[in-house]
Amino acid sequence: MAKKQYSMVIDLHACVGCAACDIACKCENNVPASFSWANHIIETHGTFPNVRYRHIPTLCNHCSNAPCVANCPTTAMHKTDEGITMHDADKCIGCGACRLACPYGVIYYNDAEPHHEWQEEAAAIPNCTAAGSEVSEKCGTALPYYNPARADTLPGVRPKGVVEKCTFCDHRLAHGEEPACVEACPTGARLFGDVNDPRSEPAKAIAKHSPRVLQPEKGTRPNVIYIRDY
């Protein structure tokens, strides 16, 4: 059998554009408010009343030919044996070479102390409601919704001066769980697994439908694959 390659197939016909994936990702991975490891492209074509709307969920494509990995001078950005494009914050020097090389704009740079807005927030109603800073202090965490499980493989909150991006929730995969965005999708529009295993759900979906990827002309060989239409 071919080497394992984790991939995600997104069925745009099943997607309802609810953004549950975006929210689940932020909560699971302690992502700063200004970053979007899970995001979406919104397109509107035509003139009313003949208008067509498209919603395309996006994330790191975990490319097989990843330009971010090829251009990282410290090997901080690297590939795992399962085909995941991972980042080592300890090796990162914040040079931005990976961000410049990525054609998809899915790598983010921490140019400020992450989640500082929670520490600066005041209560909406003094002596009545709690400010985010008060909740964080009581919990002993950097942010009120901190998920300690994220720290199993990466810093739970990535520090200032390094980059960060989607990891396919590698910490969840290590425990036999699916990525948080897959689990949160209410319509089952996201299929995750080893695309090189013909028995996996992604492989079956690709065999049944015409698959496509974002910016195929870049030659990055993405492992986030789309089928059907929104």
C-alpha positions as CSV (number, residue, x, y, z in Angstrom):
1,M,0.0,0.0,0.0
2,A,1.2,3.5,-0.7
3,K,2.5,5.8,2.0
4,K,-0.2,7.3,4.2
5,Q,-1.5,10.7,3.1
6,Y,-4.0,12.4,5.2
7,S,-6.4,14.5,3.1
8,M,-9.7,16.3,3.5
9,V,-12.5,16.2,0.9
10,I,-15.0,19.1,1.1
11,D,-18.4,18.4,-0.5
12,L,-19.5,21.9,-1.5
13,H,-23.0,20.6,-2.3
14,A,-23.4,19.4,1.3
15,C,-21.9,22.6,2.7
16,V,-24.5,25.1,4.0
17,G,-22.0,27.9,4.7
18,C,-22.7,28.0,8.5
19,A,-19.1,28.5,9.5
20,A,-19.3,25.9,12.3
21,C,-15.9,24.7,11.0
22,D,-14.4,28.2,11.5
23,I,-15.7,28.4,15.1
24,A,-14.7,24.9,16.0
25,C,-11.2,25.5,14.7
26,K,-10.7,28.6,16.8
27,C,-12.0,26.9,19.9
28,E,-10.0,23.7,19.5
29,N,-6.7,25.3,18.6
30,N,-6.8,28.5,20.7
31,V,-6.5,30.6,17.5
32,P,-6.3,34.4,18.0
33,A,-9.3,36.4,16.9
34,S,-7.5,38.1,14.0
35,F,-6.4,34.7,12.5
36,S,-8.4,32.1,10.7
37,W,-6.8,28.7,10.4
38,A,-10.2,27.7,9.0
39,N,-11.7,30.3,6.7
40,H,-13.8,30.7,3.5
41,I,-13.9,32.4,0.2
42,I,-17.1,34.1,-0.7
43,E,-17.8,34.9,-4.4
44,T,-20.8,36.6,-6.0
45,H,-21.2,36.6,-9.8
46,G,-23.8,38.2,-12.0
47,T,-26.3,41.0,-11.7
48,F,-29.5,40.9,-9.8
49,P,-31.8,39.0,-10.3
50,N,-29.4,36.6,-12.1
51,V,-26.8,36.2,-9.3
52,R,-24.8,33.2,-8.3
53,Y,-23.2,32.9,-4.9
54,R,-20.3,30.6,-3.9
55,H,-19.0,29.7,-0.5
56,I,-15.7,27.8,-0.4
57,P,-14.3,26.7,2.9
58,T,-10.5,27.0,3.1
59,L,-7.7,25.9,5.4
60,C,-4.0,24.9,5.0
61,N,-3.9,22.6,1.9
62,H,-1.1,20.4,3.4
63,C,0.4,20.3,-0.1
64,S,2.4,17.3,-1.1
65,N,4.8,19.7,-2.9
66,A,4.6,22.4,-0.2
67,P,6.4,25.6,-1.1
68,C,6.4,26.7,2.6
69,V,8.4,23.6,3.5
70,A,10.8,24.1,0.6
71,N,11.5,27.7,1.5
72,C,11.8,27.4,5.3
73,P,15.5,28.0,6.2
74,T,15.3,26.2,9.6
75,T,13.1,23.2,8.8
76,A,10.5,24.6,11.2
77,M,7.9,24.0,8.5
78,H,8.1,20.3,7.6
79,K,6.2,17.3,6.5
80,T,5.2,14.4,8.7
81,D,5.1,10.7,7.8
82,E,1.3,11.1,7.4
83,G,1.7,13.9,4.9
84,I,0.7,16.7,7.3
85,T,2.5,20.1,6.9
86,M,3.5,20.8,10.4
87,H,5.3,23.8,12.1
88,D,7.8,23.7,14.9
89,A,7.6,26.9,16.9
90,D,10.9,26.2,18.6
91,K,12.7,26.3,15.3
92,C,10.8,29.2,13.8
93,I,12.7,32.5,13.5
94,G,9.8,34.5,12.2
95,C,11.4,35.3,8.9
96,G,8.2,35.0,6.9
97,A,9.6,32.9,4.0
98,C,6.8,30.4,4.4
99,R,4.1,33.1,4.2
100,L,5.6,34.5,1.1
101,A,5.9,31.1,-0.5
102,C,2.3,30.0,0.3
103,P,0.0,30.9,-2.6
104,Y,-3.1,30.3,-0.5
105,G,-2.5,32.9,2.3
106,V,-3.2,30.4,5.1
107,I,-0.1,31.0,7.2
108,Y,-0.3,33.7,9.9
109,Y,2.4,35.6,11.8
110,N,2.2,36.5,15.5
111,D,3.4,40.1,15.4
112,A,1.9,40.9,18.8
113,E,1.3,39.1,22.0
114,P,-1.5,36.5,21.2
115,H,-4.9,37.1,22.8
116,H,-3.8,40.4,24.3
117,E,-7.3,41.7,23.7
118,W,-8.6,39.5,26.4
119,Q,-6.2,41.0,28.9
120,E,-7.3,44.5,27.9
121,E,-11.0,43.9,28.0
122,A,-13.1,45.7,30.6
123,A,-16.5,44.4,31.9
124,A,-19.5,45.5,29.8
125,I,-21.4,46.3,33.0
126,P,-19.0,47.0,36.0
127,N,-19.7,44.9,39.1
128,C,-22.2,42.9,37.1
129,T,-20.7,41.1,34.1
130,A,-17.2,39.5,33.9
131,A,-14.6,40.8,31.6
132,G,-12.5,38.4,29.5
133,S,-9.5,39.3,31.6
134,E,-11.3,38.3,34.8
135,V,-12.4,34.9,33.4
136,S,-8.8,34.3,32.1
137,E,-7.4,35.1,35.5
138,K,-9.8,32.8,37.3
139,C,-9.1,30.0,34.9
140,G,-5.3,30.6,34.9
141,T,-5.3,30.7,31.1
142,A,-4.4,33.1,28.3
143,L,-7.9,33.3,27.1
144,P,-11.3,32.3,28.5
145,Y,-12.0,29.4,26.1
146,Y,-8.5,27.9,26.3
147,N,-8.2,24.2,25.2
148,P,-5.4,22.5,27.0
149,A,-5.4,19.5,24.6
150,R,-3.9,21.7,21.9
151,A,-0.6,21.8,23.9
152,D,-0.1,18.0,23.4
153,T,2.0,18.7,20.2
154,L,2.3,22.5,19.8
155,P,2.4,25.4,22.3
156,G,-1.2,25.8,23.4
157,V,-0.9,29.4,22.5
158,R,1.8,30.2,19.9
159,P,4.2,32.9,21.1
160,K,4.9,36.3,19.5
161,G,7.4,36.2,16.7
162,V,6.4,32.9,15.1
163,V,3.9,31.7,12.5
164,E,1.0,29.4,12.9
165,K,-1.5,27.6,10.7
166,C,-3.9,24.6,10.5
167,T,-2.3,21.2,11.5
168,F,-5.3,19.0,10.6
169,C,-5.7,18.9,14.4
170,D,-2.8,16.5,14.7
171,H,-3.2,16.3,18.5
172,R,-6.7,14.9,17.9
173,L,-5.5,12.5,15.2
174,A,-3.0,11.1,17.7
175,H,-5.9,10.0,19.9
176,G,-7.9,8.5,17.0
177,E,-10.2,11.5,16.7
178,E,-11.1,13.5,13.5
179,P,-10.1,17.2,13.1
180,A,-12.4,19.5,15.0
181,C,-13.8,21.1,11.8
182,V,-14.9,17.7,10.5
183,E,-16.6,16.7,13.8
184,A,-18.4,20.1,14.0
185,C,-19.8,20.1,10.4
186,P,-23.6,19.6,10.8
187,T,-24.0,18.2,7.3
188,G,-21.0,15.9,7.0
189,A,-19.6,18.0,4.2
190,R,-16.0,17.3,5.3
191,L,-14.5,13.8,4.8
192,F,-11.1,13.1,6.4
193,G,-8.7,10.2,6.1
194,D,-5.9,8.5,4.2
195,V,-6.5,9.3,0.6
196,N,-4.1,6.6,-0.5
197,D,-6.3,4.0,1.1
198,P,-9.1,3.2,-1.4
199,R,-11.4,2.2,1.5
200,S,-11.3,5.6,3.1
201,E,-14.1,8.1,2.8
202,P,-12.0,10.7,1.0
203,A,-10.8,8.2,-1.6
204,K,-14.3,6.9,-2.2
205,A,-15.7,10.5,-2.7
206,I,-12.9,11.3,-5.1
207,A,-13.6,8.1,-7.1
208,K,-17.3,9.0,-7.3
209,H,-17.0,12.7,-8.2
210,S,-14.8,14.9,-10.2
211,P,-12.2,16.3,-7.7
212,R,-10.6,19.7,-8.0
213,V,-8.2,21.8,-5.9
214,L,-7.5,25.5,-5.5
215,Q,-4.9,27.0,-7.8
216,P,-3.8,23.7,-9.5
217,E,-1.5,25.7,-11.8
218,K,0.8,26.4,-8.8
219,G,1.9,22.7,-8.8
220,T,1.6,22.4,-5.0
221,R,-0.5,19.2,-5.1
222,P,-3.0,20.2,-2.4
223,N,-4.5,17.6,-0.1
224,V,-7.7,19.6,0.6
225,I,-9.9,18.5,-2.3
226,Y,-13.3,19.8,-3.4
227,I,-16.2,17.9,-5.0
228,R,-19.5,19.1,-6.4
229,D,-20.8,22.7,-6.1
230,Y,-22.2,25.0,-3.4
